[in-house]
């Protein structure tokens, strides 16, 4: 095992992300030693530590002269290419094994996709529900519906979320404290904050975090899955994606724990189905997209977006209340829930016209749970519509009115979500109409965009010109 400097620096990375990865690795190595398994472990602060994973493999091959090298499929095509290149240089056979952590394999995804004109998440998800038997009665879904997404969209209303059960935290032990000291010293210039690190770093802690969610937040997760409340990072979300992507938590265990809670009457079906859909459906779907379409997929830029990610996305320092809240929480914790990612931060960058791969790199930098296979399709496809409809059949575009409806952020903001022009114009609203107008020819061919394009057509040329001037003013200030 190697704490490779390259993996912590090929893009700038949140201090807590680096600490989580290395902390989990050191605890895993300790557990393997206790189980009697020999471990060769290269610490980042060792003398002559290999800088990359491929260098670590090269050193091991030169030391032990194996007949072949076995590697479980890694989480990034970049890493797999480097390992293959090193093995070729060394003249040793490299066998890539399927990753049994996942519920499906890329070959399963490809088989389901072959011969279809359309293959979207819902098609994949239904197939996986039937295959697994989860939340099924025979060949029919429990509750008579495959998908309860429409029941996952309640806002908190003017009274707010009230008292939300606090997420379980984990006090850093001696191993983690050593990692935190190393990160503070070696990555002092990395983005994000290290103070208050309390993430689970072992399989036991990951299970405790899951159980905490099941017992205390799952019941309300379904109703308020899409809601936003200022200053509330976790709300009713599970926050187990990072430990699942680090393979400290098995996705089967997570899904079955939620299903058991429903069977025992401790959580409603819309909450449990929503949670299972994120893992059995979405998580497996985007991994299939990644491994069947890479490396060409990374270069896609369907909307021709070329702008940089604004500097304030690294700090959270902005006068836009919704972005200040979401980015501020991200800088503090390395986490934001999916609606903040998609319909606040991601939406703003798409409307602004940021290059999709640049947005992916920023995402990889800032989120604890970001791994290339999950980040790229989520960001380039779902969030930025850079793949032209592979992941999402339409761009997830909205004005400030959506954020006003789903959050309390707009109440204290200097911008008015209803205004697209003038001094008080909301950047989201101005950029939204500018975005639809700029891409009118493209979007007019998409039936799912018909209503939005009709709304654009109702605006006269003078109104659209004023909107463009307001949008251009925001862009000049930000880019």
C-alpha positions as CSV (number, residue, x, y, z in Angstrom):
1,X,0.0,0.0,0.0
2,X,1.3,3.5,-0.9
3,X,0.4,6.9,0.3
4,X,1.2,8.4,-3.1
5,X,1.9,12.1,-3.2
6,X,0.5,12.2,-6.8
7,X,-2.9,11.0,-5.7
8,X,-3.0,13.9,-3.1
9,X,-1.8,16.6,-5.5
10,X,-2.7,15.8,-9.2
11,X,-5.5,18.3,-8.5
12,X,-5.6,20.6,-5.4
13,X,-7.4,18.6,-2.8
14,X,-9.4,19.5,0.3
15,X,-7.4,19.0,3.4
16,X,-10.0,16.8,5.0
17,X,-10.2,14.7,1.9
18,X,-6.5,13.9,2.1
19,X,-6.8,13.2,5.8
20,X,-9.7,10.9,5.2
21,X,-8.0,8.8,2.5
22,X,-4.7,8.4,4.4
23,X,-6.4,7.9,7.7
24,X,-8.6,5.1,6.3
25,X,-5.5,3.5,4.6
26,X,-3.4,3.5,7.8
27,X,-6.3,2.0,9.8
28,X,-6.9,-0.6,7.2
29,X,-3.2,-1.6,7.2
30,X,-3.3,-1.9,10.9
31,X,-6.3,-4.2,10.8
32,X,-4.7,-6.4,8.2
33,X,-1.6,-6.8,10.3
34,X,-3.7,-7.7,13.3
35,X,-5.3,-10.4,11.1
36,X,-1.9,-11.8,10.4
37,X,-1.5,-10.6,6.8
38,X,1.8,-9.2,5.7
39,X,1.6,-5.6,4.6
40,X,4.2,-3.5,2.8
41,X,3.1,0.0,3.5
42,X,4.7,3.2,2.1
43,X,3.9,6.3,4.2
44,X,4.0,9.7,2.5
45,X,6.5,10.9,5.1
46,X,8.9,7.9,4.6
47,X,12.2,8.5,3.0
48,X,12.2,7.6,-0.7
49,X,8.4,6.9,-0.6
50,X,7.1,6.2,-4.2
51,X,5.4,9.3,-5.6
52,X,2.7,7.5,-7.5
53,X,0.8,4.2,-7.3
54,X,2.6,3.0,-10.4
55,X,6.0,3.7,-8.8
56,X,4.9,1.8,-5.8
57,X,4.0,-1.2,-7.9
58,X,7.2,-0.9,-9.9
59,X,9.3,-1.0,-6.6
60,X,7.3,-4.1,-5.4
61,X,7.9,-5.9,-8.7
62,X,11.6,-5.1,-8.7
63,X,11.8,-6.4,-5.1
64,X,9.8,-9.6,-5.4
65,X,10.0,-10.5,-9.1
66,X,6.4,-11.9,-9.3
67,X,5.2,-13.9,-12.3
68,X,2.1,-11.6,-12.5
69,X,0.5,-8.7,-10.8
70,X,-3.1,-8.7,-9.8
71,X,-5.0,-5.5,-9.4
72,X,-8.6,-4.9,-8.7
73,X,-10.1,-2.4,-11.1
74,X,-9.2,1.0,-9.7
75,X,-11.5,4.0,-9.4
76,X,-9.8,6.0,-12.2
77,X,-8.9,5.3,-15.8
78,X,-5.8,7.4,-15.3
79,X,-4.6,5.1,-12.6
80,X,-5.3,1.9,-14.6
81,X,-3.4,3.3,-17.6
82,X,-0.4,4.1,-15.4
83,X,-0.4,0.6,-13.9
84,X,-0.6,-1.0,-17.3
85,X,2.2,1.2,-18.6
86,X,4.4,0.3,-15.6
87,X,3.7,-3.4,-16.0
88,X,4.6,-3.3,-19.7
89,X,7.8,-1.5,-19.0
90,X,8.7,-4.1,-16.4
91,X,7.7,-7.0,-18.7
92,X,5.3,-8.5,-16.1
93,X,1.7,-9.6,-16.8
94,X,-1.0,-7.5,-15.2
95,X,-4.4,-9.0,-14.6
96,X,-7.3,-6.6,-13.8
97,X,-9.9,-8.2,-11.6
98,X,-13.6,-7.2,-11.2
99,X,-14.3,-5.2,-8.1
100,X,-16.7,-7.3,-6.0
101,X,-17.6,-4.3,-3.9
102,X,-20.0,-3.1,-6.5
103,X,-23.4,-4.7,-7.2
104,X,-22.9,-4.8,-11.0
105,X,-19.9,-4.8,-13.4
106,X,-19.3,-2.7,-16.4
107,X,-19.9,-5.8,-18.6
108,X,-23.4,-6.1,-17.1
109,X,-24.1,-2.4,-17.9
110,X,-22.8,-2.9,-21.5
111,X,-25.0,-6.0,-21.9
112,X,-28.1,-4.1,-20.8
113,X,-27.3,-1.2,-23.0
114,X,-26.7,-3.1,-26.2
115,X,-29.3,-2.8,-28.9
116,X,-31.3,0.0,-27.2
117,X,-31.9,3.5,-28.6
118,X,-32.6,4.7,-25.1
119,X,-30.9,3.6,-21.9
120,X,-31.5,5.9,-19.0
121,X,-31.2,5.5,-15.2
122,X,-34.8,4.3,-14.9
123,X,-34.3,1.4,-17.3
124,X,-31.2,0.3,-15.5
125,X,-32.7,0.8,-12.0
126,X,-35.8,-1.3,-12.8
127,X,-33.5,-4.1,-14.1
128,X,-31.5,-4.0,-10.9
129,X,-34.6,-4.0,-8.7
130,X,-35.8,-7.2,-10.5
131,X,-32.4,-8.8,-10.3
132,X,-31.9,-8.1,-6.6
133,X,-35.5,-8.6,-5.5
134,X,-35.1,-5.6,-3.2
135,X,-38.4,-3.8,-2.5
136,X,-40.3,-6.2,-4.8
137,X,-43.4,-8.3,-4.6
138,X,-42.9,-10.9,-7.2
139,X,-42.2,-9.0,-10.4
140,X,-43.9,-5.8,-9.2
141,X,-42.5,-3.0,-7.1
142,X,-43.6,-2.5,-3.5
143,X,-46.1,0.3,-3.2
144,X,-47.1,-0.1,-6.9
145,X,-44.4,2.4,-8.0
146,X,-40.8,1.9,-9.1
147,X,-39.8,5.4,-8.2
148,X,-41.0,7.8,-5.4
149,X,-39.0,10.7,-6.6
150,X,-42.0,13.0,-6.7
151,X,-42.5,12.3,-3.0
152,X,-38.9,13.4,-2.2
153,X,-39.3,17.1,-3.0
154,X,-40.9,18.9,0.0
155,X,-39.4,22.2,1.1
156,X,-39.2,22.9,4.8
157,X,-41.4,26.0,4.6
158,X,-41.1,29.2,6.5
159,X,-40.8,27.4,9.8
160,X,-37.6,25.7,8.7
161,X,-36.4,22.2,9.5
162,X,-36.6,22.5,13.3
163,X,-34.3,20.4,15.3
164,X,-32.5,17.9,13.1
165,X,-30.7,15.0,14.9
166,X,-27.0,15.7,15.0
167,X,-24.8,13.5,12.8
168,X,-22.6,11.1,14.7
169,X,-19.0,12.3,14.9
170,X,-15.8,10.3,15.5
171,X,-13.0,11.6,17.7
172,X,-9.6,11.2,15.9
173,X,-7.5,8.5,17.5
174,X,-3.6,8.5,17.6
175,X,-3.3,7.2,14.0
176,X,-5.7,9.8,12.7
177,X,-4.0,12.6,14.7
178,X,-0.7,11.7,13.1
179,X,-2.3,12.0,9.7
180,X,-3.8,15.3,10.6
181,X,-0.4,16.6,11.6
182,X,1.2,15.4,8.4
183,X,-1.6,17.0,6.3
184,X,-1.3,20.3,8.2
185,X,2.4,20.4,7.5
186,X,2.7,19.0,4.0
187,X,-0.5,20.4,2.5
188,X,-0.8,23.8,4.2
189,X,-1.7,25.5,0.9
190,X,-4.4,22.9,0.0
191,X,-8.0,24.2,-0.1
192,X,-10.6,23.6,2.6
193,X,-10.3,23.5,6.4
194,X,-8.8,20.7,8.5
195,X,-10.2,21.8,11.9
196,X,-12.9,19.6,13.4
197,X,-12.1,16.5,11.4
198,X,-14.5,13.8,12.7
199,X,-15.1,11.5,9.8
200,X,-15.3,7.7,10.2
201,X,-12.0,6.0,9.1
202,X,-12.7,2.3,9.8
203,X,-15.3,-0.2,8.7
204,X,-16.7,-0.4,12.2
205,X,-17.1,3.4,12.4
206,X,-18.7,3.4,8.9
207,X,-21.3,0.9,10.1
208,X,-22.0,3.1,13.1
209,X,-22.4,6.1,10.8
210,X,-24.9,4.1,8.7
211,X,-26.8,2.9,11.8
212,X,-27.0,6.5,13.1
213,X,-28.6,7.5,9.8
214,X,-31.1,4.6,9.8
215,X,-32.1,5.2,13.4
216,X,-32.3,9.0,13.4
217,X,-32.7,10.5,9.9
218,X,-33.9,8.0,7.4
219,X,-37.6,8.4,8.3
220,X,-37.5,12.1,7.2
221,X,-35.0,11.7,4.4
222,X,-37.6,10.8,1.8
223,X,-39.7,13.9,2.3
224,X,-36.9,16.4,2.5
225,X,-34.3,14.9,0.3
226,X,-34.2,18.0,-2.0
227,X,-34.7,20.7,0.7
228,X,-32.0,23.2,1.7
229,X,-31.7,25.1,5.0
230,X,-29.1,27.8,5.6
231,X,-26.3,26.7,7.9
232,X,-27.5,23.0,7.8
233,X,-24.9,20.8,6.1
234,X,-26.3,17.3,6.8
235,X,-30.0,17.8,7.4
236,X,-31.5,14.3,7.0
237,X,-28.9,12.9,4.6
238,X,-26.9,9.8,5.3
239,X,-23.4,11.1,4.5
240,X,-22.1,7.6,3.9
241,X,-21.0,8.1,0.3
242,X,-17.4,8.8,1.2
243,X,-17.0,5.7,3.3
244,X,-18.8,3.6,0.7
245,X,-16.5,4.9,-2.1
246,X,-13.5,4.1,0.1
247,X,-15.0,0.6,0.5
248,X,-15.3,0.9,4.3
249,X,-19.0,0.2,3.9
250,X,-20.6,-2.4,1.6
251,X,-23.5,-1.0,-0.5
252,X,-25.5,-4.2,0.1
253,X,-25.3,-3.7,3.8
254,X,-26.4,-0.1,3.4
255,X,-29.4,-1.0,1.2
256,X,-30.5,-3.9,3.4
257,X,-30.3,-1.9,6.6
258,X,-32.7,0.7,5.0
259,X,-35.1,-2.0,3.7
260,X,-35.1,-3.7,7.1
261,X,-36.1,-0.4,8.7
262,X,-39.1,-0.2,6.3
263,X,-40.1,-3.8,6.9
264,X,-40.1,-3.1,10.6
265,X,-42.2,0.1,10.2
266,X,-39.4,2.4,11.2
267,X,-39.1,4.3,7.9
268,X,-41.6,5.1,5.1
269,X,-41.3,3.6,1.7
270,X,-40.6,6.9,-0.1
271,X,-37.5,7.4,2.1
272,X,-36.2,3.8,1.7
273,X,-36.8,3.6,-2.0
274,X,-35.1,7.0,-2.5
275,X,-32.0,5.8,-0.5
276,X,-31.9,2.4,-2.4
277,X,-32.3,4.2,-5.7
278,X,-29.2,6.3,-5.0
279,X,-27.1,3.2,-4.4
280,X,-28.5,0.3,-6.4
281,X,-29.6,2.6,-9.3
282,X,-27.6,5.8,-9.6
283,X,-24.3,4.8,-8.1
284,X,-24.1,1.7,-10.3
285,X,-25.4,3.5,-13.4
286,X,-22.8,6.2,-13.4
287,X,-20.0,3.7,-12.9
288,X,-21.3,1.8,-15.9
289,X,-21.3,5.0,-18.0
290,X,-17.7,5.8,-16.9
291,X,-16.1,2.5,-17.7
292,X,-18.0,1.9,-21.0
293,X,-17.4,5.3,-22.4
294,X,-13.9,6.3,-21.2
295,X,-11.5,7.8,-22.2
296,X,-13.5,9.6,-24.9
297,X,-16.2,10.6,-22.4
298,X,-13.9,13.0,-20.5
299,X,-13.5,15.2,-23.6
300,X,-17.2,15.8,-24.2
301,X,-18.4,19.3,-24.1
302,X,-21.9,19.3,-25.7
303,X,-22.7,22.9,-24.9
304,X,-19.3,24.3,-26.0
305,X,-18.7,25.8,-22.5
306,X,-15.1,27.2,-22.0
307,X,-15.2,29.4,-18.9
308,X,-13.0,28.8,-15.8
309,X,-14.5,27.9,-12.4
310,X,-14.7,31.2,-10.5
311,X,-12.1,31.8,-7.8
312,X,-14.8,32.1,-5.1
313,X,-15.7,28.5,-5.6
314,X,-12.5,27.7,-3.6
315,X,-13.3,30.0,-0.7
316,X,-17.1,30.5,-0.5
317,X,-16.6,34.3,-0.4
318,X,-19.5,35.6,-2.4
319,X,-22.6,37.9,-1.8
320,X,-24.9,35.3,-3.4
321,X,-26.5,33.8,-0.2
322,X,-27.2,30.3,-1.6
323,X,-23.7,29.9,-3.0
324,X,-22.1,31.4,0.1
325,X,-24.0,28.9,2.3
326,X,-23.3,25.8,0.1
327,X,-19.7,26.6,-0.6
328,X,-19.0,27.7,3.0
329,X,-20.2,24.3,4.2
330,X,-18.1,22.6,1.6
331,X,-15.0,24.5,2.6
332,X,-15.6,23.6,6.2
333,X,-16.6,19.9,5.8
334,X,-15.8,18.6,2.3
335,X,-19.5,17.7,1.9
336,X,-22.7,19.2,0.4
337,X,-25.8,17.2,-0.3
338,X,-27.0,16.4,-3.8
339,X,-29.3,19.3,-4.4
340,X,-26.7,21.8,-3.4
341,X,-24.3,20.1,-5.8
342,X,-26.7,19.9,-8.7
343,X,-29.1,22.8,-8.3
344,X,-27.0,25.4,-6.6
345,X,-23.3,25.0,-7.3
346,X,-23.6,22.8,-10.4
347,X,-26.4,24.9,-11.8
348,X,-24.5,28.2,-11.4
349,X,-21.5,26.8,-13.3
350,X,-23.6,25.4,-16.1
351,X,-25.5,28.7,-16.6
352,X,-22.1,30.6,-16.4
353,X,-20.7,28.3,-19.1
354,X,-17.8,26.7,-17.2
355,X,-15.9,24.0,-19.1
356,X,-17.3,20.6,-17.8
357,X,-14.0,18.9,-17.2
358,X,-12.8,21.9,-15.2
359,X,-15.9,21.6,-13.1
360,X,-15.1,17.9,-12.6
361,X,-11.5,18.8,-11.5
362,X,-12.9,21.3,-9.0
363,X,-15.4,18.6,-7.7
364,X,-12.5,16.1,-7.4
365,X,-10.6,18.7,-5.4
366,X,-13.3,19.6,-2.9
367,X,-15.4,16.6,-2.0
368,X,-14.6,13.8,0.4
369,X,-16.5,11.3,-1.7
370,X,-15.2,12.2,-5.1
371,X,-13.6,9.4,-7.1
372,X,-13.1,9.7,-10.8
373,X,-15.6,7.1,-11.8
374,X,-18.5,8.7,-9.8
375,X,-17.5,12.4,-10.2
376,X,-17.1,12.5,-14.0
377,X,-20.5,11.2,-15.1
378,X,-22.2,13.1,-12.2
379,X,-20.5,16.4,-13.0
380,X,-19.9,16.3,-16.8
381,X,-23.1,14.5,-17.5
382,X,-25.8,15.2,-14.9
383,X,-24.7,18.6,-13.6
384,X,-23.2,20.3,-16.7
385,X,-25.0,18.4,-19.5
386,X,-21.6,18.1,-21.2
387,X,-22.3,14.6,-22.5
388,X,-25.4,15.7,-24.5
389,X,-27.9,13.5,-22.8
390,X,-26.2,10.2,-21.8
391,X,-26.7,10.7,-18.1
392,X,-29.5,13.2,-18.1
393,X,-31.9,13.6,-21.0
394,X,-32.1,17.4,-20.5
395,X,-30.0,20.0,-18.7
396,X,-31.0,20.6,-15.1
397,X,-31.6,24.3,-15.6
398,X,-33.6,26.6,-13.4
399,X,-33.8,30.2,-12.3
400,X,-33.4,31.7,-8.8
401,X,-37.1,30.8,-8.3
402,X,-36.3,27.2,-7.8
403,X,-33.7,28.0,-5.1
404,X,-36.2,30.3,-3.4
405,X,-38.8,27.5,-3.4
406,X,-36.5,24.8,-2.0
407,X,-34.6,26.9,0.5
408,X,-34.6,29.9,2.9
409,X,-31.4,31.3,1.2
410,X,-33.1,34.1,-0.8
411,X,-34.8,35.8,2.2
412,X,-31.7,37.5,3.4
413,X,-29.9,37.8,0.0
414,X,-29.3,41.1,-1.7
415,X,-30.5,39.7,-5.0
416,X,-34.2,39.2,-6.0
417,X,-34.8,35.7,-7.5
418,X,-37.7,37.1,-9.5
419,X,-35.6,39.7,-11.2
420,X,-33.5,39.0,-14.3
421,X,-32.4,42.6,-15.0
422,X,-31.4,45.7,-13.0
423,X,-29.4,46.2,-9.8
424,X,-31.3,43.6,-7.8
425,X,-31.3,41.0,-10.5
426,X,-30.5,37.5,-9.2
427,X,-27.4,36.1,-11.1
428,X,-29.1,32.7,-11.3
429,X,-32.2,34.2,-13.0
430,X,-30.4,36.5,-15.4
431,X,-28.0,33.7,-16.3
432,X,-30.9,31.2,-16.7
433,X,-32.7,33.2,-19.4
434,X,-29.4,34.0,-21.1
435,X,-28.5,30.3,-21.0
436,X,-31.8,29.3,-22.6
437,X,-31.6,32.0,-25.2
438,X,-28.0,31.2,-26.2
439,X,-28.9,27.5,-26.7
440,X,-32.4,28.0,-28.1
441,X,-31.7,26.2,-31.4
442,X,-30.3,23.2,-29.6
443,X,-32.9,23.0,-26.8
444,X,-35.9,23.5,-29.1
445,X,-35.3,20.0,-30.4
446,X,-35.6,18.5,-26.9
447,X,-39.2,17.7,-26.0
448,X,-38.4,17.8,-22.3
449,X,-37.3,21.5,-22.7
450,X,-40.5,22.5,-24.5
451,X,-42.1,24.4,-21.7
452,X,-38.9,26.3,-20.9
453,X,-38.4,27.2,-24.5
454,X,-42.0,28.5,-24.8
455,X,-41.3,30.8,-21.9
456,X,-38.2,32.1,-23.7
457,X,-40.3,32.7,-26.8
458,X,-42.7,35.0,-24.9
459,X,-39.8,37.5,-24.2
460,X,-39.3,40.2,-26.8
461,X,-36.0,41.1,-28.2
462,X,-35.5,44.2,-26.0
463,X,-36.2,42.1,-22.9
464,X,-33.7,39.4,-24.0
465,X,-31.1,42.1,-24.8
466,X,-31.4,43.6,-21.3
467,X,-31.1,40.1,-19.8
468,X,-27.9,39.4,-21.9
469,X,-26.4,42.7,-20.8
470,X,-27.1,41.8,-17.1
471,X,-25.7,38.3,-17.6
472,X,-22.6,39.6,-19.4
473,X,-22.1,42.0,-16.5
474,X,-22.1,39.1,-14.0
475,X,-19.8,37.1,-16.2
476,X,-17.2,39.9,-16.5
477,X,-17.2,40.3,-12.7
478,X,-16.8,36.6,-12.1
479,X,-14.6,35.2,-14.8
